[in-house]
Amino acid sequence: MEQNTIKSFNSELTEQNKFIARVYGWMSLALIITAVVSLGVAISAVNNPAFFKVLFSKAFYIVLIAEIALVWFLSARIQKMSVGGAIFGFLLYSVINGVTISSIFLIYQITSIVTLFFVTALTFGAMSLFGARTKKDVLSWGRYLSMALIGLIIASFVELLLVLIFKRPFSLFNLGLSIVGVIIFTLLTAYDTKKIMIVSEHSDGSDKFKKASILGALELYLDFINIFLNLLRIFGKRR
């Protein structure tokens, strides 16, 4: 009886570890794809003026809208998709995101990009570890973080409208939004990690949990990317 209990516990622990490994594995792969695509697009834009014009024309906004639509679709419908479809959608999103953020290589110095990427990795790692290990009720942050995120999106949209109307950026407004963005997505890292840890405790290796691992990877990927981009806006040295 005792041996059966031990075997059952070990089996559950193994599935839990596999689930967590899938989450961080898919997230890491998506980050690598995004980095490679964004660097490749930036190099192509520098070497090909025609491509540069297309990249920063109205076509850019079409790609941006497609990116937003895809991440919304994945978040809402991933459990109704096949595992293969969910993987394809997530990796496609990482490719599209690589295209939309490729301009950072044209705006900021490469040393700033590399340095702040590692700062982001350390920050993300620390908060993810905190979220996984803490006994605090991190999940209670969800409502407040959701409201803060909605507020940030609305404020960012307002800033975009102001830039389009007045044809110039508002530096202090942009700086304030970036600081708030770093705080929100840093806290979201701990919150999303805690959710992933709770889900992992029930993982049985089925397709349902394989798709859940992809969704978890997407959430952590978005946290990482947004921390990085906001830190870059605050501390990045321009060319």
C-alpha positions in Angstrom: 0.0 0.0 0.0 2.8 2.4 1.0 4.8 1.5 -2.2 1.7 2.3 -4.3 1.3 5.6 -2.6 5.0 6.5 -3.2 4.7 5.5 -6.9 1.6 7.6 -7.3 3.3 10.6 -5.6 6.4 10.2 -7.8 4.2 10.0 -10.9 2.4 13.2 -10.0 5.6 14.9 -9.3 7.1 13.9 -12.6 4.0 15.2 -14.5 4.2 18.4 -12.5 7.9 18.9 -13.5 7.2 18.0 -17.1 4.4 20.7 -17.2 6.7 23.3 -15.8 9.5 22.3 -18.1 7.1 22.6 -21.1 6.1 26.1 -20.0 9.6 27.5 -19.7 10.8 25.5 -22.7 8.1 27.0 -25.0 8.7 30.4 -23.6 12.5 30.2 -24.1 12.0 29.0 -27.7 9.6 31.8 -28.5 12.1 34.4 -27.1 14.8 33.0 -29.3 12.6 33.1 -32.4 11.6 36.7 -31.6 15.2 37.8 -31.1 16.4 36.1 -34.4 13.5 37.4 -36.4 13.8 41.0 -35.1 17.5 41.1 -35.7 17.1 39.6 -39.2 14.4 42.1 -40.1 16.5 45.0 -38.8 19.5 44.0 -40.8 17.4 43.6 -43.9 15.9 47.0 -43.4 19.3 48.6 -43.1 20.7 46.9 -46.2 17.5 47.3 -48.3 16.0 50.8 -48.4 12.9 49.5 -50.2 12.3 47.0 -47.4 12.8 49.7 -44.9 10.1 51.8 -46.4 7.6 48.9 -46.4 8.5 48.0 -42.8 7.7 51.4 -41.5 4.7 52.2 -43.7 1.0 51.4 -43.2 1.9 47.8 -43.6 3.5 47.9 -40.2 0.1 48.8 -38.6 -1.5 45.9 -40.4 1.1 43.5 -38.9 0.6 45.1 -35.5 -3.2 44.6 -35.7 -2.7 41.0 -36.8 -0.4 40.5 -33.8 -2.9 41.8 -31.3 -5.7 39.8 -32.9 -3.6 36.6 -32.8 -2.7 36.9 -29.1 -6.3 37.6 -28.2 -7.4 34.6 -30.2 -4.9 32.3 -28.6 -5.8 33.5 -25.1 -9.5 33.0 -25.7 -9.6 29.8 -27.8 -6.5 27.8 -27.1 -8.3 25.0 -25.2 -10.5 24.5 -28.2 -7.6 24.1 -30.6 -5.4 21.0 -31.2 -2.0 20.9 -29.4 -0.3 21.3 -32.8 -2.5 24.3 -33.6 -1.8 25.9 -30.3 2.0 25.4 -30.8 1.8 26.8 -34.3 -0.2 29.8 -33.2 2.2 30.6 -30.4 5.3 30.3 -32.5 3.7 32.3 -35.3 3.0 35.1 -32.7 6.6 35.1 -31.7 7.6 35.5 -35.3 5.2 38.4 -35.9 6.3 40.0 -32.6 9.9 39.8 -33.9 8.9 41.8 -36.9 7.0 44.5 -34.9 9.8 45.1 -32.4 12.7 44.9 -34.9 12.9 48.7 -34.9 14.7 48.6 -31.5 17.9 47.6 -33.3 17.5 50.8 -35.5 16.7 53.1 -32.5 18.9 51.9 -29.6 22.5 51.0 -29.3 23.2 47.3 -29.3 25.0 47.5 -26.0 21.9 48.9 -24.4 19.7 46.2 -25.9 22.0 43.4 -24.7 22.5 44.9 -21.2 18.8 45.5 -20.6 17.9 42.1 -21.9 20.1 40.6 -19.2 18.6 43.0 -16.6 15.2 41.8 -17.8 16.2 38.2 -17.5 17.4 38.7 -13.9 14.3 40.6 -12.9 12.0 38.1 -14.6 13.9 35.2 -13.0 13.7 36.7 -9.5 10.0 37.5 -9.7 9.2 34.1 -11.2 11.1 32.4 -8.4 9.3 34.5 -5.9 5.9 33.6 -7.5 6.8 29.9 -7.4 8.1 29.9 -3.8 6.1 32.5 -1.9 3.4 31.5 0.6 1.7 34.9 0.1 -1.7 35.1 -1.7 -0.2 36.3 -4.9 -3.4 35.4 -6.8 -5.3 38.1 -4.9 -3.3 40.6 -7.0 -5.1 39.5 -10.1 -8.0 41.9 -10.0 -5.8 44.9 -9.3 -3.3 44.0 -11.9 -6.0 43.5 -14.5 -7.4 47.0 -13.8 -3.9 48.5 -13.9 -3.2 46.8 -17.2 -6.4 48.1 -18.7 -5.5 51.6 -17.5 -2.0 51.3 -19.0 -3.5 50.2 -22.4 -5.9 53.1 -22.4 -3.2 55.6 -21.5 -0.9 54.2 -24.2 -3.7 54.6 -26.8 -4.3 58.2 -25.6 -0.5 58.8 -25.9 -0.6 57.4 -29.5 -3.5 59.7 -30.4 -1.7 62.7 -29.0 1.5 61.9 -31.0 -0.6 61.5 -34.2 -2.4 64.8 -33.5 0.5 67.0 -32.4 3.2 65.2 -34.5 5.6 64.9 -31.6 6.2 62.6 -28.7 5.4 63.5 -25.1 8.6 62.4 -23.3 7.5 62.7 -19.7 4.2 61.0 -20.4 6.0 58.2 -22.2 8.5 57.9 -19.4 5.7 57.6 -16.8 3.9 54.9 -18.8 7.1 52.9 -19.2 7.8 53.0 -15.4 4.2 51.9 -14.7 4.6 49.2 -17.3 7.7 47.8 -15.7 6.0 47.6 -12.3 2.8 46.0 -13.7 4.5 43.3 -15.8 7.1 42.6 -13.0 4.2 41.9 -10.6 2.3 40.0 -13.4 5.4 37.7 -13.7 5.0 36.5 -10.1 1.2 36.3 -10.5 1.4 34.2 -13.7 4.0 32.0 -12.2 1.9 31.2 -9.2 -1.0 30.3 -11.5 1.2 28.0 -13.5 2.5 26.3 -10.4 -1.1 25.7 -9.2 -2.1 24.2 -12.6 1.0 22.1 -12.7 -0.1 20.3 -9.5 -3.0 18.8 -11.4 -1.2 18.0 -14.6 -1.7 14.5 -16.0 0.1 14.9 -19.3 -3.1 15.1 -21.3 -3.6 17.4 -24.3 -5.6 19.7 -22.0 -2.5 20.4 -19.9 -0.2 20.5 -22.9 -2.3 23.4 -24.2 -2.3 24.9 -20.8 1.5 24.8 -20.7 1.5 26.8 -24.0 -0.9 29.3 -22.6 1.3 29.7 -19.5 4.4 30.1 -21.8 2.5 32.8 -23.7 1.7 34.7 -20.5 5.3 34.6 -19.3 6.6 35.5 -22.7 4.4 38.6 -22.8 5.6 39.6 -19.3 9.2 39.2 -20.3 8.9 41.1 -23.6 7.0 44.0 -21.9 9.4 44.3 -19.1 12.3 44.4 -21.6 10.7 47.0 -23.9 9.7 49.3 -21.1 13.2 49.1 -19.5 14.6 49.9 -23.0 12.3 53.0 -23.3 13.5 54.2 -19.8 17.3 53.4 -19.9 18.1 52.6 -23.5 20.7 54.8 -25.2 19.7 55.9 -28.6 21.9 55.7 -31.7 
